[in-house]
Amino acid sequence: MVDRYYLKRRRCVKEIGRGQCGTVYTEAAIHEVFKVNNPGKLDQLWNDCCMHKQVEEAFQQTTFELRENINLPRILAWHTPSSGSTLPAWRETFPEAAQPEYGLVSSRIDPIPDKMVYTLVVRLGLYDKIPGGLSNMRTQYCLLRLYLGRRGERHATRSISLRNFDLLTIAKALALLHWQANVDGNDVEFVLGRTPRFAMAPTAADLRATDTNSAGVLFGPSLGQDGVAVWLLDFDQCQTFPHDEAGLQQLVRSFFFNDPYYPRPHAEDPKDVALWETLKNSYLQTSAALTQCQMPEPFIEAVEVEGAKRKAGGSIFQ
């Protein structure tokens, strides 16, 4: 017999994202997402779970100063046909003919506030691209991808300045992926969402370095905070890497395989040149605090060499 609560959830479930690996569902009354593997992609979804947890644990073990402003959804459960109660609860939201057997449950990234979405749409001159106009724009699950490596041809009606901490956050996250988690960062995503309800818990060392008056900042924003933050997600293509020449080339390939979240070297626009220099310097500074291995600088140099080759060859994946 199906519980009434589950029947109610069945009416409210929504698909909010679909990628190569899986399809993501949520329900408005809860703060979880349920990611179901697409056909033939179970191994990728499992890798997403494992790599995500490896990154989560690695970030937890570093200092608050290094991981400040980097947010990860929390892994809550991995479910199989023989799992406990959570998967049956989610399975009741799906049609009988399309019951998922496996799924990854994680905390949901809350969407950026409507007023910020509207401001961006107006400033970028996109209002004429939205069917039915701004009043019909759906923002309930809106996240914004941070593409800093490609400049569009269309000019905004007003300029928009990316806050400096967003770029520094991406640079620090890349360094932490490499030298704290030992993960290549292949095909991860950086998005803007709402500030987290609860930040990653501070370590004991973090707490000992503060006092009773200043420790509160370590626990993140309050529940009512209406700001935006950088989130890192989607680890299904990630792999660990060896600390040798083969590993170095793996990192370079992963850097360029990603969507253009990172600024690219050898850009023509002075603003893009400045973005690359900021990312490079922050990445190297963070890496120096994490590892004594000699790979970070050769990695940046190899990215610059590869970037020059791609620019000379006219690659769209610069």
PyMOL commands that set and color helices and strands:
alter all, ss='L'
color gray80, all
select helices_A, chain A and resi 4-12+42-60+64-67+86-91+96-98+114-123+127-129+134-136+164-179+204-208+215-219+245-257+270-290+296-312
alter helices_A, ss='H'
color red, helices_A
select strands_A, chain A and resi 13-18+22-27+32-37+70-71+75-79+103-107+144-145+189-194+228-233
alter strands_A, ss='S'
color yellow, strands_A
deselect
rebuild
show_as cartoon
